[in-house]
Amino acid sequence: LVAGYGARSGRDVTDLRWYRAFAAFKLAAILEGVHFRYLRGRTVGAGFDRIGERVAPLVALGLSVIEEA
């Protein structure tokens, strides 16, 4: 997908670490917001009780992407 985008757009896509890390951190922040609302009873429905446990792995993923050599 990335290679196809690079070929069609003519953009250099050889190092996407910053964008991958940012995406992980951004998703972690969104999920933390959903978790916060769930804890206060403002978000109801199936599965929202487990959203909070997905935040730390996303942060860890973002950090690992940044640290890639």
Secondary structure as the mmCIF struct_conf table of DSSP 4:
data_model
#
loop_
_struct_conf.conf_type_id
_struct_conf.id
_struct_conf.beg_label_comp_id
_struct_conf.beg_label_asym_id
_struct_conf.beg_label_seq_id
_struct_conf.end_label_comp_id
_struct_conf.end_label_asym_id
_struct_conf.end_label_seq_id
HELX_RH_AL_P HELX_RH_AL_P1 VAL A 2 SER A 9
BEND BEND1 THR A 14 THR A 14
HELX_RH_AL_P HELX_RH_AL_P2 ARG A 17 LEU A 39
TURN_TY1_P TURN_TY1_P1 ARG A 40 GLY A 41
BEND BEND2 ARG A 42 THR A 43
BEND BEND3 GLY A 45 GLY A 45
TURN_TY1_P TURN_TY1_P2 ALA A 46 GLY A 47
HELX_RH_3T_P HELX_RH_3T_P1 PHE A 48 ARG A 54
HELX_RH_AL_P HELX_RH_AL_P3 VAL A 55 ILE A 66
TURN_TY1_P TURN_TY1_P3 GLU A 67 GLU A 67
#
